Amino acid sequence: MTLALRILERLDAIAAADWDALRPDDNPFLSHAFLAGLEQHGCLRAEWGWQAQHLGLFEDARLVAVAPLYLKFNSHGEFVFDHAWAQALERTGGDYYPKLLCAVPYSPVVGPRLLAGADAHADARRAALLAGLRELMQSARVSSTHLLFLDAADLAACARDDAHWLARCDVQFHWSNRDWHTFEDFLAALKHKKRKNIRAERAQVAASGLHIEWRAGASLDASEWRAVHALYLETFDAHGNHAALSADFFAHLGASLPGQVWLALARSGDDIVAMALFLASSSTLYGRYWGSQVPLPGLHFELCYYQGIEHCLCAGLQRFEPGAQGEHKLARGFLPTLTHSRHAIAHAGLRHAVAHHLEAEQAQVQDWREQLLAHSPYAQ
């Protein structure tokens, strides 16, 4: 048997069943449907800085491990910010772009990045992928390689290859079920003021006359998906951001990931006037996108957080990751949680400077998390 690494420039070059069999769990963002859908429906384009370069490990003709990999010509859509690193290298006359990115595009969600199955050879395959990433960085003469939002197995693989990877961490706000069964159980665990504020926010929405509903993505018709996508576009436009996901991709998610795509919708009469879009695994709910035509205080919290918590409690999900950033999530039951990335940098001078910077940054992130935890919304 011969092991060989190959570059795959399109995900549809691999059968969905072969790709999905290498996932350790049902994280939807690492599914063939999600990642191939981004390519097929116009969400990843060279002019936007994305070129697929997925790294596959083959045993003869059989795919035995793979990493979702992209050649990047900017740092948009990543959520681990390295713009200062790029500027530092470019000030010395070097080129930071292109670089290699092992991540899920536009999605700051924790999960596997080195898909190697779950048998006794998985660790060796992860090691082969990491070695392949470093070799590709050298042979392609790119500045750096970045693995973002890694799970425990991938972090352990990087630790075994520690000499080549710089460690970085950040904070997101995640909700975990502490053996609660109802929303009232969850509220009872909060400090009085936090509990009172949440009840007031929910009461304001309830009194607005809007109808709130929780829907499976597979149940939406074409007109409902168009309305949802229009709200997504309006939100991105209002904040001056680039809305990369197409209407066809939204509808593709609903059809191709049944049971894993959910929406909280607010209706005024028959019209969808606000929405929050979620994806889910068998253990975790992931909040992704929000949009609203109604300037109603509390509606964002209702759709993006409280509806999601209620779904977790009803469906038996243990975790809820509502997205990047947002200290306001702390008061609503989401605690500061460390996320992790690893970085290989080819340029020796830049690597030394970044390593020095990360030592100070890591300490600052840890201190910030401790300060946030000191203001936990929970009574105990």
FISE-418004 format. One line per 4 residues: number of its first residue (from 1); their letters; for each residue x, y, z of N, C-alpha, C. Coordinates in steps of 0.2 Angstrom, whole numbers, plus 5000, padded with zeros to 4 digits. Example, Ala and Ser with C-alpha at 12.3 -4.5 7.8 and 13.67 -1.06 7.14 Angstrom:
<rs>
1) as) 5066/4972/5039/5062/4978/5039/5066/4984/5039  5064/4989/5035/5068/4995/5036/5064/5000/5039
</rs>
This chain:
<rs>
1) mtla) 5004/4994/5000/5000/5000/5000/5004/5006/5000  5002/5011/4996/5006/5017/4995/5002/5023/4998  5005/5027/5002/5002/5033/5005/5005/5039/5001  5000/5043/4999/5002/5049/4995/4997/5055/4996
5) lril) 5000/5061/4996/4996/5067/4997/4995/5070/4991  4989/5073/4990/4987/5076/4984/4983/5082/4985  4983/5087/4981/4979/5093/4981/4973/5092/4977  4967/5094/4980/4960/5093/4977/4958/5100/4976
9) erld) 4957/5102/4970/4955/5109/4969/4948/5110/4969  4944/5105/4969/4936/5105/4970/4934/5100/4974  4930/5101/4979/4927/5096/4984/4923/5091/4980  4920/5093/4975/4916/5088/4971/4920/5083/4967
13) aiaa) 4927/5083/4968/4931/5078/4965/4931/5072/4970  4928/5073/4976/4928/5067/4981/4921/5066/4982  4919/5060/4982/4912/5057/4984/4910/5060/4991  4904/5062/4992/4902/5065/4998/4903/5059/5004
17) adwd) 4901/5053/5002/4901/5048/5007/4909/5047/5009  4913/5047/5005/4920/5046/5006/4923/5052/5011  4921/5058/5009/4923/5064/5014/4920/5063/5021  4913/5062/5021/4910/5062/5027/4912/5056/5032
21) alrp) 4914/5051/5029/4916/5045/5033/4922/5047/5037  4926/5052/5035/4932/5054/5039/4931/5059/5045  4925/5061/5045/4923/5066/5051/4922/5062/5057  4925/5064/5063/4924/5061/5069/4917/5061/5072
25) ddnp) 4913/5066/5070/4906/5067/5072/4902/5070/5067  4896/5073/5068/4892/5075/5063/4892/5083/5063  4897/5086/5065/4898/5093/5064/4896/5095/5057  4891/5100/5056/4889/5101/5050/4893/5105/5045
29) flsh) 4898/5109/5049/4902/5113/5045/4908/5109/5041  4909/5103/5044/4914/5099/5040/4911/5094/5036  4905/5095/5035/4901/5090/5030/4903/5092/5023  4903/5087/5018/4904/5088/5011/4898/5093/5009
33) afla) 4892/5092/5011/4887/5096/5009/4888/5104/5010  4891/5105/5016/4892/5112/5018/4898/5115/5014  4903/5112/5014/4909/5114/5011/4909/5114/5003  4906/5109/5000/4905/5109/4993/4900/5114/4991
37) gleq) 4895/5115/4995/4890/5120/4993/4893/5127/4993  4897/5128/4997/4901/5135/4996/4904/5136/4989  4907/5131/4987/4910/5131/4981/4905/5131/4975  4900/5127/4975/4896/5126/4970/4891/5132/4969
41) hgcl) 4890/5136/4974/4885/5141/4974/4888/5148/4975  4894/5149/4972/4896/5155/4971/4899/5159/4977  4900/5155/4983/4902/5159/4989/4910/5160/4990  4913/5156/4986/4921/5156/4987/4923/5157/4980
45) raew) 4926/5163/4979/4929/5165/4972/4936/5168/4973  4940/5167/4968/4946/5170/4968/4947/5177/4969  4942/5181/4966/4942/5188/4967/4940/5190/4974  4937/5186/4978/4936/5187/4985/4942/5184/4989
49) gwqa) 4947/5181/4986/4953/5179/4990/4953/5172/4992  4948/5168/4989/4948/5161/4990/4950/5156/4984  4954/5151/4985/4956/5146/4980/4956/5140/4984  4952/5135/4982/4952/5128/4986/4958/5125/4984
53) qhlg) 4961/5122/4989/4968/5118/4989/4967/5112/4994  4962/5109/4994/4961/5104/4999/4966/5098/4999  4969/5096/5005/4974/5092/5005/4972/5085/5007  4972/5080/5002/4970/5073/5004/4976/5068/5004
57) lfed) 4975/5064/5009/4980/5058/5010/4976/5052/5007  4980/5049/5002/4977/5043/4999/4981/5037/5001  4978/5032/5002/4981/5025/5002/4979/5021/4996  4984/5021/4991/4982/5019/4984/4977/5024/4982
61) arlv) 4971/5021/4980/4966/5026/4977/4961/5028/4982  4962/5026/4988/4957/5027/4994/4959/5033/4998  4954/5038/4999/4955/5044/5003/4955/5041/5010  4960/5043/5014/4960/5040/5021/4961/5046/5026
65) avap) 4962/5052/5023/4962/5058/5028/4962/5064/5023  4959/5070/5026/4959/5076/5022/4958/5082/5026  4961/5088/5024/4960/5094/5027/4957/5099/5023  4952/5103/5025/4949/5108/5021/4954/5114/5020
69) lylk) 4957/5115/5014/4962/5120/5014/4961/5125/5008  4963/5131/5009/4962/5136/5004/4968/5140/5004  4970/5142/4998/4975/5147/4996/4971/5154/4997  4974/5158/5001/4970/5164/5003/4975/5170/5001
73) fnsh) 4971/5175/4998/4974/5181/4995/4973/5187/4999  4969/5186/5005/4967/5191/5010/4966/5188/5016  4963/5191/5021/4962/5188/5028/4954/5189/5029  4950/5190/5024/4943/5191/5025/4940/5184/5027
77) gefv) 4935/5184/5031/4931/5178/5032/4934/5173/5036  4939/5175/5041/4942/5170/5045/4941/5171/5052  4940/5177/5055/4939/5178/5062/4945/5177/5067  4951/5175/5064/4957/5176/5068/4961/5181/5065
81) fdha) 4962/5186/5068/4965/5192/5064/4972/5192/5064  4975/5192/5058/4982/5193/5057/4984/5198/5052  4980/5204/5052/4982/5209/5048/4988/5213/5050  4990/5213/5056/4996/5216/5059/5002/5212/5057
85) waqa) 5001/5205/5056/5007/5201/5054/5008/5203/5047  5003/5203/5043/5004/5205/5036/5007/5211/5035  5005/5216/5038/5008/5223/5038/5015/5223/5040  5017/5219/5045/5024/5219/5047/5028/5216/5042
89) lert) 5026/5211/5039/5030/5207/5033/5031/5212/5027  5025/5215/5025/5025/5219/5019/5029/5226/5020  5030/5228/5027/5034/5234/5028/5042/5232/5027  5043/5226/5027/5050/5224/5026/5052/5222/5019
93) ggdy) 5046/5222/5014/5047/5221/5007/5045/5214/5006  5042/5210/5011/5040/5203/5009/5033/5203/5007  5030/5197/5005/5023/5196/5003/5020/5191/5008  5015/5194/5011/5011/5189/5016/5006/5185/5012
97) ypkl) 5003/5188/5007/4999/5184/5003/5002/5182/4997  5000/5176/4994/4995/5171/4997/4998/5167/5003  4993/5165/5007/4995/5160/5013/4990/5154/5012  4991/5149/5017/4987/5144/5017/4983/5144/5023
101) lcav) 4976/5142/5022/4971/5142/5027/4968/5136/5028  4968/5133/5034/4965/5126/5035/4959/5128/5040  4953/5129/5037/4947/5132/5041/4941/5131/5038  4935/5133/5041/4929/5133/5038/4928/5140/5036
105) pysp) 4927/5141/5029/4926/5148/5027/4920/5152/5030  4921/5158/5032/4916/5162/5035/4913/5159/5042  4916/5155/5045/4913/5151/5051/4917/5150/5056  4917/5155/5062/4921/5154/5067/4919/5149/5072
109) vvgp) 4918/5143/5070/4916/5137/5074/4921/5132/5076  4921/5130/5082/4926/5125/5084/4924/5118/5081  4929/5114/5079/4928/5108/5076/4934/5105/5073  4934/5099/5070/4940/5095/5067/4942/5099/5061
113) rlla) 4948/5099/5060/4951/5102/5053/4955/5096/5050  4958/5092/5054/4962/5086/5051/4957/5080/5051  4954/5079/5046/4949/5073/5046/4952/5067/5044  4953/5062/5049/4957/5056/5048/4953/5050/5051
117) gada) 4947/5050/5051/4943/5044/5053/4944/5043/5061  4942/5038/5063/4942/5036/5070/4945/5030/5072  4949/5027/5068/4952/5020/5069/4959/5021/5072  4963/5016/5073/4969/5016/5077/4974/5020/5073
121) hada) 4973/5021/5066/4978/5025/5062/4977/5032/5062  4972/5035/5065/4970/5042/5065/4975/5047/5067  4979/5045/5072/4984/5050/5074/4989/5050/5069  4991/5045/5066/4997/5045/5061/4995/5049/5055
125) rraa) 4988/5048/5053/4986/5052/5048/4986/5059/5049  4984/5061/5055/4984/5068/5057/4991/5071/5056  4996/5067/5059/5003/5069/5058/5005/5070/5051  5003/5065/5047/5004/5066/5039/5001/5072/5036
129) llag) 4995/5074/5038/4992/5080/5036/4996/5086/5038  4998/5086/5044/5002/5092/5047/5009/5093/5043  5012/5087/5042/5018/5087/5038/5017/5089/5031  5012/5087/5028/5010/5089/5021/5008/5097/5021
133) lrel) 5005/5099/5026/5004/5107/5026/5010/5111/5026  5015/5108/5030/5021/5112/5031/5025/5111/5024  5025/5105/5022/5029/5104/5015/5026/5108/5010  5019/5109/5010/5016/5113/5004/5018/5120/5005
137) mqsa) 5018/5122/5011/5020/5129/5013/5027/5131/5010  5031/5126/5010/5038/5127/5008/5038/5127/5000  5035/5122/4998/5035/5121/4990/5032/5126/4986  5026/5128/4989/5022/5134/4986/5025/5141/4987
141) rvss) 5030/5141/4992/5033/5147/4994/5028/5153/4996  5023/5150/5000/5019/5155/5003/5021/5157/5010  5019/5162/5013/5021/5165/5019/5020/5161/5025  5014/5157/5025/5012/5155/5032/5006/5150/5031
145) thll) 5005/5146/5036/4999/5141/5036/4996/5142/5042  4989/5142/5042/4985/5144/5048/4979/5138/5049  4979/5136/5055/4973/5131/5057/4969/5134/5062  4963/5135/5061/4959/5139/5065/4953/5135/5068
149) flda) 4952/5137/5075/4946/5135/5079/4947/5127/5079  4952/5125/5082/4954/5118/5082/4950/5114/5088  4948/5108/5087/4946/5104/5092/4952/5100/5096  4950/5096/5101/4955/5093/5105/4960/5089/5102
153) adla) 4957/5085/5097/4961/5080/5094/4966/5083/5089  4964/5089/5086/4969/5092/5082/4974/5096/5086  4972/5099/5091/4977/5102/5096/4982/5097/5098  4980/5091/5100/4985/5086/5102/4990/5084/5096
157) acar) 4987/5084/5090/4991/5083/5085/4997/5088/5084  4994/5094/5084/4999/5100/5084/5004/5100/5089  5002/5098/5095/5007/5098/5101/5012/5093/5100  5011/5087/5096/5016/5082/5095/5020/5085/5089
161) ddah) 5018/5090/5086/5023/5093/5081/5024/5100/5083  5025/5101/5089/5025/5108/5092/5030/5112/5090  5036/5110/5087/5041/5114/5085/5039/5119/5079  5034/5117/5076/5033/5120/5070/5027/5125/5070
165) wlar) 5023/5125/5076/5017/5128/5076/5016/5133/5082  5015/5139/5080/5014/5144/5086/5007/5144/5088  5006/5144/5095/4999/5144/5098/4996/5151/5099  4989/5151/5097/4986/5157/5098/4979/5155/5101
169) cdvq) 4976/5159/5106/4969/5158/5108/4965/5165/5108  4959/5164/5109/4954/5169/5109/4948/5167/5113  4944/5172/5114/4938/5170/5118/4931/5171/5114  4927/5166/5115/4920/5166/5112/4916/5165/5119
173) fhws) 4909/5166/5118/4905/5165/5123/4900/5159/5121  4900/5154/5125/4897/5148/5124/4892/5146/5130  4886/5143/5128/4882/5141/5133/4882/5133/5134  4882/5131/5140/4882/5124/5141/4876/5122/5146
177) nrdw) 4873/5116/5144/4867/5114/5148/4870/5111/5155  4868/5113/5161/4870/5111/5167/4864/5106/5170  4862/5102/5166/4857/5097/5168/4850/5101/5169  4849/5106/5165/4842/5109/5165/4838/5106/5160
181) htfe) 4831/5106/5161/4826/5103/5156/4822/5108/5153  4821/5114/5156/4816/5119/5154/4820/5126/5154  4817/5131/5150/4820/5138/5151/4819/5140/5158  4814/5139/5161/4813/5141/5168/4819/5138/5173
185) dfla) 4821/5132/5171/4827/5129/5175/4833/5133/5174  4834/5135/5168/4840/5139/5166/4839/5146/5169  4834/5149/5169/4833/5156/5172/4834/5155/5180  4832/5150/5183/4832/5149/5190/4840/5149/5192
189) alkh) 4844/5147/5188/4851/5147/5189/4855/5153/5189  4851/5158/5186/4854/5165/5185/4854/5169/5192  4858/5174/5192/4857/5179/5197/4850/5183/5196  4847/5186/5201/4841/5189/5201/4840/5194/5195
193) kkrk) 4845/5199/5195/4845/5204/5190/4845/5202/5183  4849/5197/5182/4850/5194/5175/4843/5190/5173  4841/5187/5178/4834/5183/5177/4829/5188/5175  4828/5194/5179/4823/5199/5178/4824/5202/5171
197) nira) 4830/5204/5169/4831/5207/5163/4829/5203/5157  4831/5196/5157/4829/5192/5152/4821/5191/5151  4818/5191/5157/4811/5190/5157/4808/5197/5154  4811/5202/5155/4808/5209/5153/4809/5209/5145
201) eraq) 4815/5207/5143/4816/5207/5136/4811/5202/5132  4810/5196/5135/4806/5192/5131/4798/5194/5132  4797/5197/5137/4790/5200/5138/4789/5206/5132  4794/5210/5131/4793/5215/5126/4792/5212/5119
205) vaas) 4795/5207/5118/4794/5204/5111/4787/5201/5111  4785/5197/5116/4779/5194/5116/4773/5199/5116  4774/5205/5118/4769/5211/5118/4769/5214/5111  4774/5213/5107/4775/5217/5101/4770/5215/5095
209) glhi) 4766/5209/5096/4762/5207/5091/4765/5203/5085  4772/5202/5086/4775/5198/5081/4774/5190/5083  4774/5186/5078/4773/5179/5079/4780/5176/5078  4782/5172/5084/4789/5169/5084/4788/5162/5082
213) ewra) 4792/5159/5078/4791/5152/5077/4798/5149/5075  4799/5143/5077/4805/5139/5076/4804/5134/5071  4808/5134/5066/4807/5130/5060/4813/5126/5058  4812/5120/5055/4817/5116/5052/4819/5119/5045
217) gasl) 4825/5120/5043/4827/5122/5037/4823/5119/5031  4823/5112/5032/4820/5108/5026/4812/5110/5025  4809/5113/5030/4802/5115/5029/4801/5121/5026  4806/5125/5025/4805/5132/5021/4804/5131/5014
221) dase) 4799/5135/5011/4798/5135/5004/4803/5140/5001  4803/5140/4994/4808/5144/4990/4807/5152/4992  4800/5154/4993/4799/5161/4994/4802/5163/5001  4801/5158/5006/4803/5159/5013/4811/5160/5013
225) wrav) 4814/5155/5009/4822/5156/5009/4824/5163/5006  4820/5165/5001/4822/5171/4998/4821/5177/5003  4816/5177/5007/4815/5182/5012/4820/5181/5018  4822/5175/5019/4828/5175/5024/4834/5177/5022
229) haly) 4836/5176/5015/4842/5178/5012/4842/5186/5012  4836/5189/5010/4836/5196/5009/4837/5199/5016  4835/5196/5022/4837/5199/5028/4844/5199/5030  4847/5193/5028/4854/5192/5029/4858/5198/5025
233) letf) 4856/5199/5019/4859/5204/5015/4859/5211/5018  4853/5213/5020/4852/5219/5023/4856/5220/5029  4857/5215/5033/4861/5216/5039/4868/5217/5037  4871/5213/5033/4878/5214/5031/4879/5221/5027
237) dahg) 4874/5223/5023/4875/5230/5020/4874/5235/5025  4870/5235/5030/4869/5240/5035/4876/5241/5039  4880/5236/5040/4886/5236/5043/4892/5237/5039  4891/5238/5032/4896/5239/5028/4901/5233/5027
241) nhaa) 4898/5227/5028/4902/5221/5027/4900/5217/5020  4904/5212/5018/4903/5209/5012/4899/5203/5013  4893/5202/5010/4889/5196/5011/4890/5191/5006  4894/5186/5008/4897/5181/5003/4892/5176/5001
245) lsad) 4888/5174/5006/4883/5168/5005/4878/5170/5000  4876/5165/4995/4871/5167/4990/4865/5164/4993  4859/5166/4989/4853/5163/4991/4852/5156/4989  4856/5154/4984/4856/5147/4982/4859/5143/4987
249) ffah) 4864/5146/4990/4868/5142/4996/4863/5141/5002  4860/5146/5004/4855/5145/5009/4850/5140/5008  4847/5140/5002/4842/5135/5000/4845/5128/5000  4851/5128/4998/4855/5121/4997/4856/5118/5004
253) lgas) 4858/5123/5009/4858/5120/5016/4852/5117/5019  4846/5120/5018/4840/5117/5020/4839/5111/5017  4840/5110/5010/4839/5104/5007/4844/5098/5008  4850/5100/5009/4855/5095/5010/4857/5093/5017
257) lpgq) 4855/5097/5022/4857/5095/5029/4850/5095/5033  4846/5090/5031/4839/5090/5035/4841/5088/5042  4837/5091/5046/4838/5090/5053/4844/5094/5056  4848/5097/5052/4854/5101/5055/4853/5109/5054
261) vwla) 4848/5111/5050/4848/5118/5049/4841/5120/5052  4841/5126/5056/4835/5128/5059/4835/5135/5059  4829/5138/5060/4828/5145/5059/4823/5147/5065  4825/5153/5068/4820/5157/5072/4817/5162/5068
265) lars) 4811/5163/5067/4808/5168/5062/4803/5172/5066  4803/5178/5065/4798/5183/5067/4793/5185/5061  4787/5184/5062/4782/5186/5057/4778/5192/5059  4776/5196/5054/4771/5201/5055/4766/5200/5050
269) gddi) 4760/5197/5052/4756/5194/5047/4759/5188/5044  4759/5188/5037/4762/5182/5034/4769/5184/5032  4772/5190/5033/4778/5192/5031/4784/5190/5036  4789/5188/5034/4795/5186/5038/4799/5193/5039
273) vama) 4799/5196/5045/4802/5202/5046/4809/5202/5050  4810/5196/5053/4817/5195/5056/4818/5188/5056  4824/5186/5056/4826/5179/5056/4833/5178/5060  4834/5172/5062/4841/5170/5065/4842/5163/5062
277) lfla) 4847/5161/5059/4849/5155/5056/4854/5151/5060  4853/5145/5061/4857/5140/5065/4858/5134/5061  4864/5131/5063/4866/5124/5061/4867/5120/5068  4866/5113/5067/4866/5109/5073/4870/5103/5072
281) ssst) 4873/5100/5077/4876/5093/5077/4871/5090/5082  4873/5083/5083/4869/5080/5088/4871/5082/5095  4876/5086/5096/4877/5089/5103/4877/5096/5104  4878/5100/5098/4879/5107/5098/4875/5111/5093
285) lygr) 4872/5117/5096/4869/5121/5091/4874/5127/5090  4874/5129/5083/4878/5135/5081/4874/5140/5078  4874/5146/5081/4871/5152/5079/4875/5155/5073  4872/5157/5068/4876/5159/5062/4874/5167/5060
289) ywgs) 4868/5167/5057/4866/5174/5054/4860/5176/5057  4859/5183/5056/4853/5187/5059/4851/5192/5054  4845/5194/5054/4843/5200/5050/4836/5202/5052  4835/5208/5052/4828/5211/5054/4826/5217/5051
293) qvpl) 4820/5218/5049/4817/5224/5047/4814/5228/5052  4814/5226/5058/4810/5228/5064/4814/5231/5069  4815/5237/5071/4819/5240/5076/4816/5239/5083  4815/5233/5085/4812/5231/5091/4817/5229/5096
297) pglh) 4818/5233/5102/4822/5231/5107/4821/5224/5110  4826/5220/5110/4825/5213/5113/4824/5208/5108  4822/5210/5101/4821/5205/5096/4827/5201/5094  4833/5204/5094/4839/5201/5092/4840/5195/5098
301) felc) 4840/5197/5104/4841/5192/5109/4836/5186/5109  4830/5188/5108/4825/5183/5107/4826/5177/5102  4828/5180/5096/4829/5175/5090/4836/5172/5091  4841/5176/5092/4848/5173/5092/4850/5169/5098
305) yyqg) 4847/5171/5104/4849/5167/5110/4844/5163/5113  4838/5166/5115/4833/5163/5119/4830/5157/5115  4828/5158/5109/4825/5153/5105/4830/5147/5104  4837/5149/5104/4842/5144/5103/4843/5140/5109
309) iehc) 4843/5143/5115/4843/5140/5121/4837/5135/5122  4831/5137/5121/4825/5133/5121/4826/5127/5117  4828/5128/5111/4829/5122/5107/4834/5117/5109  4840/5120/5112/4844/5115/5115/4841/5111/5121
313) lcag) 4837/5114/5125/4834/5111/5131/4829/5106/5128  4825/5107/5123/4820/5103/5120/4823/5097/5116  4829/5098/5113/4832/5093/5109/4838/5089/5112  4839/5091/5119/4844/5088/5122/4851/5089/5120
317) lqrf) 4852/5095/5117/4859/5097/5115/4863/5100/5121  4869/5099/5121/4873/5101/5127/4877/5108/5127  4878/5110/5121/4881/5116/5120/4878/5121/5114  4879/5127/5115/4877/5132/5110/4882/5137/5109
321) epga) 4885/5137/5103/4890/5142/5101/4886/5147/5097  4885/5153/5099/4881/5158/5095/4885/5163/5091  4892/5161/5090/4896/5165/5085/4901/5169/5089  4905/5173/5085/4911/5176/5088/4909/5183/5091
325) qgeh) 4913/5185/5096/4913/5191/5099/4907/5192/5103  4906/5198/5106/4900/5200/5110/4900/5199/5117  4902/5203/5121/4902/5203/5128/4895/5203/5131  4890/5206/5127/4883/5206/5129/4880/5199/5130
329) klar) 4884/5194/5127/4881/5187/5128/4882/5185/5135  4887/5188/5139/4888/5185/5146/4882/5186/5150  4879/5192/5150/4873/5193/5154/4867/5188/5152  4868/5185/5147/4862/5180/5144/4864/5173/5145
333) gflp) 4869/5171/5149/4870/5165/5151/4876/5161/5147  4880/5165/5143/4885/5162/5139/4892/5164/5142  4896/5159/5143/4902/5160/5147/4908/5161/5143  4913/5164/5145/4919/5165/5140/4923/5158/5140
337) tlth) 4924/5156/5134/4927/5150/5132/4933/5151/5128  4938/5148/5129/4944/5149/5125/4943/5145/5118  4945/5148/5113/4946/5145/5106/4953/5145/5104  4955/5140/5100/4963/5139/5099/4964/5139/5091
341) srha) 4970/5142/5089/4972/5141/5082/4980/5140/5083  4982/5137/5077/4989/5136/5077/4992/5139/5070  4998/5141/5070/5001/5145/5064/5008/5143/5063  5010/5141/5057/5017/5140/5055/5019/5146/5050
345) iaha) 5024/5149/5051/5027/5155/5047/5033/5153/5044  5034/5154/5038/5040/5152/5034/5046/5157/5035  5044/5164/5036/5049/5169/5036/5052/5169/5043  5058/5168/5044/5061/5167/5051/5060/5173/5055
349) glrh) 5061/5179/5052/5060/5185/5056/5053/5187/5058  5049/5186/5054/5042/5186/5056/5039/5181/5061  5042/5175/5060/5040/5170/5065/5042/5172/5072  5048/5175/5073/5051/5177/5079/5047/5182/5082
353) avah) 5045/5187/5078/5041/5193/5080/5034/5191/5082  5031/5187/5078/5024/5184/5080/5025/5180/5087  5030/5176/5087/5030/5172/5093/5031/5176/5100  5035/5182/5099/5035/5186/5105/5029/5190/5106
357) hlea) 5025/5192/5101/5019/5195/5102/5014/5190/5105  5014/5184/5103/5009/5179/5105/5010/5178/5113  5016/5178/5115/5017/5177/5122/5013/5182/5126  5014/5188/5124/5010/5194/5128/5003/5193/5127
361) eqaq) 5001/5192/5121/4993/5191/5119/4990/5186/5123  4993/5180/5123/4990/5174/5127/4989/5176/5134  4994/5180/5137/4992/5182/5144/4987/5186/5145  4986/5191/5140/4981/5196/5140/4974/5193/5139
365) vqdw) 4974/5188/5135/4967/5184/5134/4965/5180/5140  4970/5177/5143/4969/5173/5149/4966/5178/5155  4969/5183/5155/4967/5188/5160/4960/5191/5159  4959/5192/5153/4952/5195/5151/4947/5190/5152
369) reql) 4948/5183/5151/4943/5178/5152/4942/5177/5160  4947/5178/5164/4946/5178/5171/4942/5183/5173  4943/5189/5171/4939/5195/5173/4932/5194/5171  4931/5191/5165/4924/5190/5163/4920/5185/5167
373) lahs) 4924/5180/5169/4921/5174/5173/4920/5177/5180  4923/5182/5182/4922/5185/5189/4915/5189/5189  4912/5190/5183/4906/5193/5182/4901/5188/5179  4901/5182/5181/4897/5177/5179/4890/5179/5180
377) pyaq) 4885/5177/5176/4878/5179/5177/4875/5173/5182  4878/5168/5183/4875/5163/5187/4876/5164/5194  4871/5162/5198/4871/5163/5205/4877/5158/5209  4878/5153/5206/4883/5148/5208/4888/5146/5203
</rs>
